[in-house]
């Protein structure tokens, strides 16, 4: 059974759509397919952004530090007041 737009439109109830999806899933040779190219790209971007402190690539921001304080975790990473600011 092929799952296409016409068969989805003809389905009258969610259970019929679910049956079609399950039938299509059983026909697949690989149940899960990881896209290695994109995984490598994301890991490289994350590491390079961290190593070279590229703007916008790091998750270490003021909001992240404030969240640590709100959650009461990682006290060594809480924001500290510096002078009058």
C-alpha positions as CSV (number, residue, x, y, z in Angstrom):
1,X,0.0,0.0,0.0
2,X,1.6,3.3,-1.1
3,X,1.0,6.3,1.1
4,X,0.4,9.4,-1.1
5,X,-1.6,12.6,-0.9
6,X,-4.7,11.1,-2.6
7,X,-5.0,8.2,-0.2
8,X,-4.6,10.6,2.8
9,X,-7.4,12.9,1.4
10,X,-9.7,9.9,1.0
11,X,-9.1,8.7,4.5
12,X,-12.1,9.7,6.6
13,X,-10.7,9.0,10.1
14,X,-7.4,9.2,11.9
15,X,-7.4,5.5,12.5
16,X,-7.4,4.8,8.7
17,X,-4.4,7.2,8.3
18,X,-2.6,5.4,11.2
19,X,-3.2,2.0,9.5
20,X,-1.7,3.4,6.2
21,X,1.3,4.8,8.0
22,X,1.9,1.5,9.8
23,X,1.6,-0.5,6.6
24,X,4.2,1.8,4.9
25,X,6.5,1.6,7.9
26,X,6.4,-2.2,7.6
27,X,7.5,-2.0,4.0
28,X,10.7,-0.1,4.8
29,X,14.0,-1.9,4.7
30,X,15.5,0.5,7.3
31,X,13.3,1.5,10.2
32,X,15.5,4.4,11.2
33,X,17.9,6.1,8.9
34,X,20.4,8.5,10.3
35,X,21.8,11.2,8.0
36,X,25.5,11.0,8.8
37,X,26.4,14.0,6.7
38,X,24.2,16.3,8.6
39,X,25.2,14.8,12.0
40,X,28.8,15.4,11.1
41,X,28.1,19.0,10.0
42,X,26.2,19.8,13.2
43,X,28.9,18.3,15.4
44,X,31.7,20.1,13.5
45,X,29.8,23.5,13.7
46,X,29.2,23.0,17.4
47,X,32.8,22.1,18.2
48,X,34.4,24.8,16.0
49,X,32.0,27.4,17.3
50,X,33.0,26.5,20.9
51,X,36.8,26.3,20.2
52,X,36.9,29.6,18.2
53,X,34.2,31.4,20.2
54,X,32.2,32.2,17.0
55,X,29.3,34.6,17.8
56,X,25.9,32.9,17.8
57,X,27.3,29.4,17.8
58,X,27.7,29.0,21.6
59,X,25.0,28.1,24.0
60,X,26.9,30.0,26.8
61,X,25.0,33.2,27.0
62,X,23.7,35.6,29.7
63,X,20.3,33.9,29.6
64,X,21.9,30.5,30.2
65,X,23.8,31.8,33.2
66,X,20.7,33.3,34.6
67,X,18.9,30.0,34.1
68,X,21.6,28.2,36.1
69,X,21.0,30.7,39.0
70,X,17.2,30.3,38.8
71,X,17.5,26.5,38.8
72,X,20.0,26.6,41.6
73,X,22.6,24.5,39.8
74,X,26.2,25.0,38.6
75,X,26.9,27.7,41.1
76,X,30.4,28.1,39.6
77,X,28.8,29.3,36.4
78,X,26.4,31.9,37.9
79,X,26.8,35.5,36.8
80,X,28.8,37.6,39.2
81,X,28.4,41.4,39.6
82,X,31.4,43.3,38.4
83,X,31.5,46.8,39.9
84,X,28.6,49.2,39.3
85,X,27.0,47.3,36.4
